[in-house]
Amino acid sequence: MAVLIVEDNARLAASLLRGLREEGLDADSVASGQAALGRLREPHLEAVILDLGLPDLDGEDVIIEARRSGVQIPILVLTARDAISSRVRALEKGADDYLIKPFSFEELLARLRALIRRARAPRWPQTSLSGLAQGPEGNDLIVRGRPVVLSPRERMLLELLWKRKGEVVSRLEILSEAFGYSFDPGTNLIDVHLTHLRKKLGKEVVRIETVRGVGFRLTETERMTRG
């Protein structure tokens, strides 16, 4: 696992480097947003740990530019900004997960490994779904002939809902099977990623329904099932 740490706090960066290397990961670090953008397209890189408070660029701008340029590897955000709005913004820009400082190294490692494990290879379901098809790249999708690029988290969500087409999938099942959590972190992480996924899929092919108090269900639209 090759991981890039983007952190300007030298002591924290050194601690993360030491910990990740002791766990067998190939880790390296940079201290600025510009330096990170120069390395995010390295072919061996599998994940990024990104501090939002960088000296040159805001971490959110790094996320925006990375996703705009086609970088699809998982981004785990570290932030001292404990306001929910700042965390939501990072997810909306394209981050896959976040941790609030201070955090435990064990939790960071668990979340990082879960992100990498689920992003390494597409495992699209064999179940037929009219109007949807896997594209030639790992995270892309063809929606009625229209190419759509999904983030790793969006792909995980769609993969799970697609496999369970027509069934209600609970929040806890999504957290466990798509996000790798054995607990409910008490955030709107699922809702933010589902909002992005719904926008990308549109309304022509499938609908992701919210079953209040229970979970979510993916169904084909009436137009597609009749046609």
Secondary structure, DSSP 8 states (H G I E B T S, - for coil): -EEEEE-S-HHHHHHHHHHHHHTT-EEEEESSHHHHHTTTT-TT--EEEEESB-SSSBHHHHHHHHHHTT--S-EEEEES---HHHHHHHHHHT--EEEESS--HHHHHHHHHHHHHHHSS----SS--TTEEE-SSTTEEEETTEEEE--HHHHHHHHHHHHTTTS-EEHHHHHHHTT--SS--SSSHHHHHHHHHHHHH-SSSEEEEEETTTEEEEEE-HHHHH-
